[in-house]
Amino acid sequence: MKIGGGVVYECSRATALRTLFLFRRRTASGSRSVRSSSSSFPDHISFIKDVAATQPPQHLSHLLKLLKARGESIISPGAKQGLIPLAIPLAKSSSDALTALLRWPTAPPGMEMPVVEVWKHGVRLLAKNVDQFIHRILVEEDAKNLLESSGMLFHVAAEAGEKLYKKGNFAKSQISDIDVYLLRKVGLFPDVLERKVMQHFAKGDHVSALVTGEFYTKKEHFPGFARPFVFNAEILLKVGRNLEAKDAARGALKLPWWTLGCKYQEVADIAQWEDDQIDYIKEKVTAEGKQEDLNKGKTHSQVALDEAAFLLDLASVEGTWDDSAERIAECYEQAGLHDITAFVLYRD
């Protein structure tokens, strides 16, 4: 349902388009200076301020320098074609892995702008924030032996690196396992926790594997992300606890599908849901479905937010992000999240 018969949306959409035009004009006219001063990456900083309408992470420029020093190609923050519209691209590796920031419309606590890997069906969490990711990169560099590490990344990280991690701390800790060090001293990372689970299985310690898998799913660890529940479902299935695996998979599908870390169908199979959930969500975004929610007492803003979330879920199934971007932007506008509209619509 459009606010005021669509007038508010049309006016705000015009504002959004002006924002896009001004940003493109400014970055185009300053393209020479952007290239010559790439050390500070002003295009990413200004994009986050002007288009994503939020505060850039303090050490974002340092992270971009680190990614470049690791051999990744820095890419335009507006190169969003074919990607989930909430991503702010940063860099692409030689294997085409795309690192980005996630700009939540309504961020869960402690997850204001996480670092993610973007893929066709959504995102995979790399770190809860830029500082945590930088910290991890430096620890992993420090853990290499002297023949493998030139120390260049510490030089590139500059004052941000000195603030977050002191070279030599890993050795001084006398912790031999880098994964243990990361979990104790840096923070929780999905891939590290999953690796620990699989190591427990390799040792035949199923109890520790299951305990770690359950720990992974605690809602305060990775709020808003479904991947921990998917992984827990997979390990429950691995030990023959099929009913619990089904429940875990169904729990995962109550969270954003674009955070599953795998294709929707893989989780739906464990949940023993065929197309029921997809049909249910398609019904929820119809005029009848939205009116039903309004009749139940939901506000227009909440219904609009729900519709945006449902559309993101549906787009994640086949990775058809660009087909839904305009309608998703309209939903955020109707929900009163005016700053998100231009960001969702933006494409280089």
Sine and cosine of phi, psi and omega as CSV:
sin_phi,cos_phi,sin_psi,cos_psi,sin_omega,cos_omega
0.00,0.00,0.81,-0.58,-0.04,-1.00
-0.99,0.11,0.63,-0.77,0.03,-1.00
-0.93,0.36,0.76,-0.65,0.06,-1.00
0.83,0.55,0.63,0.78,0.04,-1.00
0.92,0.40,0.36,0.93,0.08,-1.00
0.99,-0.13,-0.15,0.99,-0.07,-1.00
-0.90,0.44,-0.71,0.70,-0.02,-1.00
-0.88,0.47,-0.68,0.73,-0.02,-1.00
-0.90,0.44,-0.70,0.71,-0.04,-1.00
-0.89,0.45,-0.65,0.76,0.03,-1.00
-0.90,0.43,-0.71,0.71,-0.04,-1.00
-0.94,0.34,-0.52,0.85,0.04,-1.00
-0.91,0.41,-0.61,0.79,0.07,-1.00
-0.89,0.45,-0.64,0.77,0.06,-1.00
-0.89,0.46,-0.67,0.74,0.02,-1.00
-0.88,0.48,-0.69,0.73,-0.02,-1.00
-0.91,0.41,-0.58,0.81,0.08,-1.00
-0.89,0.45,-0.64,0.77,0.04,-1.00
-0.87,0.49,-0.69,0.72,0.00,-1.00
-0.90,0.44,-0.69,0.73,-0.03,-1.00
-0.89,0.45,-0.72,0.70,-0.03,-1.00
-0.90,0.43,-0.65,0.76,0.01,-1.00
-0.91,0.41,-0.71,0.70,-0.01,-1.00
-0.89,0.46,-0.65,0.76,-0.01,-1.00
-0.91,0.42,-0.68,0.73,-0.02,-1.00
-0.91,0.41,-0.71,0.71,-0.03,-1.00
-0.94,0.33,-0.54,0.84,0.04,-1.00
-0.93,0.38,-0.72,0.69,-0.01,-1.00
-0.92,0.39,-0.44,0.90,-0.01,-1.00
-0.97,-0.23,0.27,0.96,-0.10,-0.99
-0.87,0.49,-0.58,0.81,0.01,-1.00
-0.90,0.44,-0.70,0.71,-0.01,-1.00
-0.94,0.35,-0.53,0.85,0.03,-1.00
-0.90,0.44,-0.68,0.73,-0.01,-1.00
-0.92,0.39,-0.66,0.75,-0.08,-1.00
-0.96,0.27,-0.37,0.93,0.00,-1.00
-0.89,-0.46,0.67,0.74,-0.07,-1.00
-0.89,0.46,-0.27,0.96,-0.02,-1.00
-0.89,0.46,-0.43,0.90,-0.01,-1.00
-0.97,-0.23,-0.14,0.99,0.07,-1.00
0.75,0.66,0.85,0.53,-0.05,-1.00
-0.91,0.42,-0.42,0.91,-0.02,-1.00
-0.92,0.40,-0.63,0.78,0.04,-1.00
-0.93,0.36,-0.66,0.75,-0.01,-1.00
-0.90,0.44,-0.75,0.67,-0.03,-1.00
-0.93,0.36,-0.55,0.84,0.04,-1.00
-0.88,0.47,-0.72,0.70,-0.02,-1.00
-0.91,0.42,-0.63,0.78,0.01,-1.00
-0.95,0.32,-0.75,0.66,-0.19,-0.98
-1.00,0.03,-0.59,0.81,-0.07,-1.00
-0.97,-0.23,-0.77,0.64,0.03,-1.00
-0.96,0.27,-0.23,0.97,0.13,-0.99
0.83,0.56,0.75,0.66,0.05,-1.00
-0.50,-0.87,0.11,-0.99,-0.04,-1.00
-0.99,0.11,0.80,-0.60,0.03,-1.00
-0.91,0.42,0.58,-0.82,0.10,-0.99
-0.83,0.56,0.63,-0.78,-0.10,-0.99
-0.82,0.57,-0.66,0.75,-0.10,-1.00
-0.96,-0.29,0.48,0.88,-0.01,-1.00
-0.88,0.48,-0.68,0.74,0.00,-1.00
-0.87,0.49,-0.61,0.79,0.02,-1.00
-0.92,0.40,-0.63,0.78,0.04,-1.00
-0.90,0.43,-0.68,0.73,0.01,-1.00
-0.88,0.47,-0.64,0.77,0.06,-1.00
-0.89,0.46,-0.66,0.75,0.01,-1.00
-0.90,0.44,-0.70,0.72,0.01,-1.00
-0.88,0.47,-0.66,0.75,0.03,-1.00
-0.91,0.42,-0.66,0.75,0.00,-1.00
-0.91,0.42,-0.45,0.89,0.04,-1.00
-0.99,0.16,-0.02,1.00,0.05,-1.00
0.99,-0.16,0.12,0.99,0.02,-1.00
-1.00,0.08,0.45,-0.89,-0.01,-1.00
-1.00,-0.07,0.83,-0.55,0.05,-1.00
-0.96,0.29,0.73,-0.68,-0.03,-1.00
-0.85,-0.53,0.30,-0.95,-0.04,-1.00
-0.88,0.47,0.66,-0.75,0.05,-1.00
-0.92,0.40,-0.27,0.96,0.02,-1.00
-0.99,-0.12,0.10,1.00,0.01,-1.00
-0.99,0.17,0.93,0.36,-0.16,-0.99
-0.97,-0.26,0.08,1.00,-0.02,-1.00
-0.84,0.54,0.78,-0.63,0.05,-1.00
0.98,0.20,0.05,1.00,-0.02,-1.00
-0.95,-0.30,0.34,-0.94,0.14,-0.99
-0.82,0.58,0.75,-0.67,-0.15,-0.99
-0.94,0.35,-0.07,1.00,0.01,-1.00
-1.00,-0.05,0.02,1.00,-0.05,-1.00
-1.00,-0.01,0.57,-0.82,0.15,-0.99
-0.89,-0.45,0.99,-0.15,-0.07,-1.00
-0.86,0.51,0.61,-0.79,0.04,-1.00
-0.88,-0.47,-0.84,0.54,-0.12,-0.99
-0.44,-0.90,0.37,-0.93,0.02,-1.00
-0.79,-0.61,0.71,-0.70,-0.01,-1.00
-1.00,0.08,0.10,-0.99,0.02,-1.00
-0.90,0.43,-0.38,0.92,0.03,-1.00
-1.00,-0.04,0.17,0.99,0.02,-1.00
0.95,0.30,0.25,0.97,0.12,-0.99
-0.95,0.33,0.79,-0.62,-0.08,-1.00
-0.97,-0.26,0.88,-0.47,0.06,-1.00
-1.00,-0.06,0.68,-0.73,-0.07,-1.00
-0.51,-0.86,0.17,-0.99,0.21,-0.98
-0.98,-0.18,0.50,-0.87,0.04,-1.00
-0.96,-0.28,0.86,-0.51,0.01,-1.00
-0.98,-0.19,1.00,-0.04,0.03,-1.00
-0.92,0.40,0.61,-0.79,0.18,-0.98
-0.92,0.38,-0.67,0.74,0.08,-1.00
-0.72,-0.70,0.99,-0.15,-0.16,-0.99
-0.97,0.23,0.65,-0.76,0.16,-0.99
-0.91,0.41,0.39,-0.92,0.00,-1.00
-0.84,0.55,0.74,-0.67,0.05,-1.00
0.98,0.21,0.09,1.00,-0.05,-1.00
-0.77,-0.63,0.66,0.76,-0.13,-0.99
-0.87,0.48,-0.68,0.74,0.04,-1.00
-0.52,-0.86,0.97,0.25,-0.03,-1.00
-0.95,0.33,0.34,-0.94,0.09,-1.00
-1.00,-0.05,0.77,-0.64,-0.09,-1.00
-0.73,-0.69,0.35,-0.94,0.22,-0.97
-0.98,-0.18,0.80,-0.60,-0.04,-1.00
-0.99,-0.10,0.70,-0.71,0.09,-1.00
-0.67,-0.74,0.01,-1.00,-0.16,-0.99
-0.80,0.60,-0.65,0.76,-0.13,-0.99
-0.99,-0.16,0.17,0.98,0.05,-1.00
0.57,-0.82,-0.73,-0.68,-0.05,-1.00
-0.67,-0.74,0.40,-0.92,0.16,-0.99
-0.85,-0.53,0.74,-0.67,-0.07,-1.00
-0.95,0.31,0.78,-0.63,0.09,-1.00
-0.98,-0.19,-0.67,0.74,0.01,-1.00
-0.34,-0.94,0.44,-0.90,-0.04,-1.00
-0.94,0.34,-0.41,0.91,0.01,-1.00
-0.35,-0.94,0.15,-0.99,-0.06,-1.00
-0.89,0.46,-0.70,0.72,-0.02,-1.00
-0.87,0.49,-0.66,0.75,0.01,-1.00
-0.90,0.44,-0.62,0.79,-0.01,-1.00
-0.93,0.36,-0.68,0.74,0.07,-1.00
-0.87,0.50,-0.72,0.70,0.01,-1.00
-0.82,0.57,-0.73,0.69,-0.01,-1.00
-0.90,0.44,-0.70,0.71,0.00,-1.00
-0.84,0.54,-0.68,0.74,-0.04,-1.00
-0.94,0.33,-0.63,0.78,0.06,-1.00
-0.88,0.48,-0.72,0.69,-0.01,-1.00
-0.90,0.43,-0.58,0.81,0.06,-1.00
-0.92,0.38,-0.66,0.75,-0.03,-1.00
-0.93,0.37,-0.48,0.88,-0.04,-1.00
-0.96,0.26,-0.28,0.96,0.06,-1.00
-0.94,0.35,0.46,-0.89,0.07,-1.00
-0.96,0.27,0.23,-0.97,-0.13,-0.99
-0.87,0.49,-0.47,0.88,0.00,-1.00
-0.95,0.31,-0.47,0.88,-0.04,-1.00
-1.00,-0.01,-0.47,0.89,-0.10,-1.00
-0.95,-0.32,0.79,-0.62,0.04,-1.00
-1.00,-0.03,-0.18,0.98,-0.05,-1.00
0.99,0.13,0.04,1.00,-0.06,-1.00
-0.88,0.48,-0.63,0.78,-0.05,-1.00
-0.90,0.44,-0.55,0.83,0.05,-1.00
-0.92,0.39,-0.60,0.80,0.05,-1.00
-0.91,0.42,-0.68,0.73,-0.02,-1.00
-0.91,0.40,-0.62,0.78,-0.05,-1.00
-0.92,0.38,-0.40,0.91,0.09,-1.00
0.78,0.62,-0.70,-0.72,-0.10,-0.99
-0.91,0.40,-0.48,0.88,0.05,-1.00
-0.90,0.43,-0.65,0.76,0.03,-1.00
-0.90,0.43,-0.67,0.74,0.01,-1.00
-0.89,0.45,-0.57,0.82,0.00,-1.00
-0.95,0.33,-0.60,0.80,-0.15,-0.99
-1.00,-0.05,-0.54,0.84,-0.08,-1.00
-0.38,-0.92,0.73,-0.69,0.04,-1.00
-0.99,-0.14,0.82,-0.57,-0.02,-1.00
-0.82,0.57,0.75,-0.66,-0.01,-1.00
0.98,-0.21,-0.19,0.98,-0.03,-1.00
-0.91,0.42,-0.52,0.85,0.01,-1.00
-0.90,0.44,-0.73,0.69,0.01,-1.00
-0.90,0.43,-0.66,0.75,-0.02,-1.00
-0.90,0.43,-0.46,0.89,-0.04,-1.00
-0.93,0.36,-0.37,0.93,-0.06,-1.00
0.87,0.48,0.37,0.93,0.14,-0.99
-1.00,-0.02,0.89,-0.45,-0.10,-1.00
-0.98,0.19,-0.44,0.90,-0.06,-1.00
-1.00,-0.10,0.90,-0.44,-0.05,-1.00
-0.90,0.44,-0.56,0.83,0.03,-1.00
-0.89,0.45,-0.64,0.77,0.05,-1.00
-0.90,0.44,-0.66,0.75,0.02,-1.00
-0.88,0.47,-0.72,0.70,-0.01,-1.00
-0.85,0.52,-0.72,0.70,-0.05,-1.00
-0.93,0.37,-0.57,0.83,-0.04,-1.00
-0.99,0.11,-0.62,0.78,-0.19,-0.98
-0.95,-0.32,-0.34,0.94,-0.09,-1.00
-0.93,-0.37,-0.78,0.62,-0.01,-1.00
0.41,-0.91,-0.01,-1.00,0.01,-1.00
-1.00,0.01,0.71,-0.71,0.02,-1.00
-0.77,-0.64,0.74,-0.67,-0.02,-1.00
-0.81,0.58,-0.73,0.68,-0.06,-1.00
-0.92,0.39,-0.54,0.84,0.01,-1.00
-0.94,0.35,-0.70,0.72,0.03,-1.00
-0.89,0.45,-0.64,0.77,0.01,-1.00
-0.92,0.40,-0.61,0.79,0.04,-1.00
-0.91,0.41,-0.64,0.77,0.02,-1.00
-0.88,0.47,-0.65,0.76,0.03,-1.00
-0.87,0.50,-0.73,0.68,-0.04,-1.00
-0.92,0.39,-0.52,0.86,0.08,-1.00
-0.92,0.40,-0.63,0.78,0.07,-1.00
-0.88,0.47,-0.67,0.75,0.04,-1.00
-0.89,0.45,-0.67,0.75,-0.02,-1.00
-0.88,0.47,-0.49,0.87,0.03,-1.00
-1.00,0.05,-0.02,1.00,-0.02,-1.00
0.98,0.19,0.22,0.97,-0.03,-1.00
-0.99,-0.11,0.99,0.17,-0.06,-1.00
-0.93,0.36,-0.52,0.85,0.00,-1.00
-0.89,0.45,-0.76,0.65,0.01,-1.00
-0.89,0.45,-0.59,0.81,0.03,-1.00
-0.88,0.47,-0.72,0.69,-0.02,-1.00
-0.93,0.37,-0.62,0.78,0.02,-1.00
-0.90,0.44,-0.69,0.73,0.02,-1.00
-0.91,0.41,-0.62,0.78,0.04,-1.00
-0.89,0.46,-0.65,0.76,0.03,-1.00
-0.93,0.36,-0.64,0.77,0.06,-1.00
-0.85,0.53,-0.65,0.76,0.00,-1.00
-0.83,0.56,-0.54,0.84,-0.11,-0.99
-1.00,0.05,-0.05,1.00,-0.01,-1.00
-0.84,0.54,0.79,-0.62,-0.20,-0.98
-0.88,0.47,-0.42,0.91,-0.01,-1.00
-0.98,0.22,-0.21,0.98,-0.05,-1.00
-0.98,0.18,-0.78,0.63,-0.03,-1.00
-0.71,-0.71,0.90,0.44,-0.06,-1.00
-0.86,0.52,0.68,-0.73,0.03,-1.00
1.00,0.02,-0.15,0.99,-0.04,-1.00
-0.95,-0.31,0.73,-0.68,-0.04,-1.00
-1.00,0.04,-0.31,0.95,-0.11,-0.99
-0.80,0.59,-0.67,0.75,0.00,-1.00
-0.85,0.53,-0.60,0.80,-0.02,-1.00
-0.96,0.28,-0.56,0.83,0.07,-1.00
-0.90,0.44,-0.74,0.67,-0.02,-1.00
-0.89,0.45,-0.65,0.76,0.03,-1.00
-0.89,0.46,-0.63,0.77,0.05,-1.00
-0.88,0.48,-0.64,0.77,-0.02,-1.00
-0.91,0.41,-0.64,0.77,-0.03,-1.00
-0.97,0.24,-0.51,0.86,0.09,-1.00
-0.90,0.43,-0.64,0.77,0.05,-1.00
-0.90,0.44,-0.60,0.80,-0.03,-1.00
-0.88,0.47,-0.53,0.85,-0.02,-1.00
-0.98,-0.19,0.21,0.98,0.10,-0.99
0.99,0.13,0.22,0.97,0.02,-1.00
-1.00,-0.08,0.94,0.34,-0.18,-0.98
-0.91,0.42,-0.64,0.77,-0.01,-1.00
-0.90,0.44,-0.69,0.73,0.04,-1.00
-0.92,0.39,-0.59,0.81,0.05,-1.00
-0.89,0.46,-0.67,0.74,0.03,-1.00
-0.87,0.49,-0.70,0.72,0.00,-1.00
-0.90,0.44,-0.65,0.76,0.01,-1.00
-0.90,0.43,-0.66,0.75,0.02,-1.00
-0.91,0.42,-0.64,0.77,0.04,-1.00
-0.92,0.40,-0.56,0.83,0.09,-1.00
-0.90,0.44,-0.64,0.77,0.03,-1.00
-0.88,0.47,-0.63,0.77,-0.06,-1.00
-0.97,0.24,-0.05,1.00,0.13,-0.99
-1.00,0.03,-0.15,0.99,0.06,-1.00
-0.98,-0.21,0.17,-0.99,-0.02,-1.00
-0.82,0.58,0.80,-0.60,-0.04,-1.00
-0.91,0.42,-0.43,0.90,-0.02,-1.00
-0.97,0.24,0.01,1.00,0.10,-0.99
-0.94,-0.33,0.19,0.98,-0.02,-1.00
-0.92,0.40,-0.50,0.87,-0.04,-1.00
0.99,0.16,0.07,1.00,0.04,-1.00
-0.43,-0.90,0.00,-1.00,0.02,-1.00
-0.94,0.34,0.55,-0.84,0.00,-1.00
-0.81,0.59,-0.70,0.72,-0.13,-0.99
-0.89,0.47,-0.53,0.85,0.01,-1.00
-0.88,0.47,-0.63,0.78,0.00,-1.00
-0.98,0.20,-0.62,0.78,0.03,-1.00
-0.88,0.48,-0.56,0.83,0.03,-1.00
-0.91,0.42,-0.68,0.73,0.03,-1.00
-0.92,0.40,-0.61,0.79,0.00,-1.00
-0.96,0.29,-0.20,0.98,-0.05,-1.00
0.87,0.49,0.63,0.78,0.13,-0.99
-0.94,-0.35,0.75,-0.66,0.05,-1.00
-1.00,0.07,-0.93,-0.37,0.04,-1.00
-0.98,-0.19,0.19,0.98,-0.08,-1.00
-0.84,0.54,-0.72,0.69,-0.07,-1.00
-0.93,0.37,-0.63,0.78,0.04,-1.00
-0.90,0.44,-0.70,0.72,0.02,-1.00
-0.89,0.46,-0.62,0.79,0.01,-1.00
-0.89,0.46,-0.71,0.71,-0.03,-1.00
-0.94,0.35,-0.62,0.78,0.07,-1.00
-0.87,0.50,-0.58,0.81,0.04,-1.00
-0.93,0.37,-0.60,0.80,-0.05,-1.00
-0.92,0.40,-0.42,0.91,-0.03,-1.00
-1.00,-0.09,0.07,1.00,0.11,-0.99
-0.98,0.18,0.27,-0.96,0.03,-1.00
-0.86,0.51,-0.63,0.78,0.00,-1.00
-0.92,0.40,-0.67,0.74,0.00,-1.00
-0.90,0.44,-0.66,0.75,0.01,-1.00
-0.93,0.36,-0.62,0.78,0.03,-1.00
-0.91,0.42,-0.59,0.81,0.05,-1.00
-0.88,0.48,-0.67,0.75,0.04,-1.00
-0.91,0.42,-0.63,0.78,0.04,-1.00
-0.90,0.44,-0.63,0.77,0.02,-1.00
-0.91,0.42,-0.42,0.91,0.02,-1.00
-0.99,0.13,-0.06,1.00,0.06,-1.00
0.96,-0.29,0.01,1.00,0.04,-1.00
-0.95,0.33,0.53,-0.85,0.05,-1.00
-0.98,0.22,0.31,-0.95,0.06,-1.00
-0.86,0.51,-0.63,0.78,-0.01,-1.00
-0.89,0.45,-0.69,0.72,-0.01,-1.00
-0.92,0.39,-0.63,0.78,0.03,-1.00
-0.89,0.45,-0.63,0.78,0.02,-1.00
-0.92,0.40,-0.68,0.74,0.06,-1.00
-0.88,0.47,-0.68,0.74,0.03,-1.00
-0.87,0.48,-0.67,0.74,0.00,-1.00
-0.89,0.46,-0.67,0.74,0.04,-1.00
-0.86,0.51,-0.69,0.72,0.01,-1.00
-0.90,0.44,-0.67,0.75,0.01,-1.00
-0.90,0.43,-0.66,0.76,-0.01,-1.00
-0.91,0.41,-0.61,0.79,0.08,-1.00
-0.90,0.44,-0.66,0.75,0.05,-1.00
-0.86,0.51,-0.75,0.66,-0.04,-1.00
-0.90,0.43,-0.65,0.76,0.00,-1.00
-0.91,0.42,-0.52,0.86,-0.04,-1.00
-0.93,0.37,-0.42,0.91,-0.07,-1.00
-0.88,0.48,-0.70,0.71,0.00,-1.00
-0.93,-0.38,-0.05,1.00,-0.03,-1.00
0.96,0.26,0.50,0.87,-0.05,-1.00
-1.00,-0.06,0.86,0.51,-0.12,-0.99
-0.91,0.41,-0.72,0.70,-0.11,-0.99
-0.90,0.43,-0.46,0.89,0.00,-1.00
-0.92,0.39,-0.43,0.90,-0.10,-0.99
-0.95,-0.31,-0.11,0.99,-0.17,-0.99
-0.85,0.53,-0.69,0.72,-0.07,-1.00
-0.92,0.40,-0.68,0.73,0.01,-1.00
-0.93,0.38,-0.59,0.80,0.05,-1.00
-0.89,0.46,-0.69,0.73,0.04,-1.00
-0.87,0.49,-0.65,0.76,0.02,-1.00
-0.89,0.45,-0.64,0.77,0.03,-1.00
-0.89,0.46,-0.69,0.72,0.02,-1.00
-0.90,0.44,-0.59,0.80,0.05,-1.00
-0.89,0.46,-0.70,0.71,0.01,-1.00
-0.90,0.43,-0.49,0.87,0.00,-1.00
-0.99,0.14,-0.05,1.00,0.03,-1.00
1.00,-0.03,0.10,1.00,0.02,-1.00
-1.00,-0.04,0.93,0.37,-0.16,-0.99
-0.89,0.46,-0.57,0.82,-0.06,-1.00
-0.92,0.39,-0.39,0.92,-0.06,-1.00
-0.97,0.23,-0.43,0.90,-0.13,-0.99
-0.83,0.55,-0.80,0.60,-0.04,-1.00
-0.89,0.46,-0.62,0.78,-0.01,-1.00
-0.89,0.46,-0.75,0.67,-0.03,-1.00
-0.90,0.44,-0.59,0.80,-0.05,-1.00
-0.98,0.20,-0.35,0.94,-0.17,-0.99
-0.91,0.41,0.74,-0.67,0.16,-0.99
-0.61,-0.80,0.66,-0.75,0.09,-1.00
-0.88,0.47,0.00,0.00,0.00,0.00
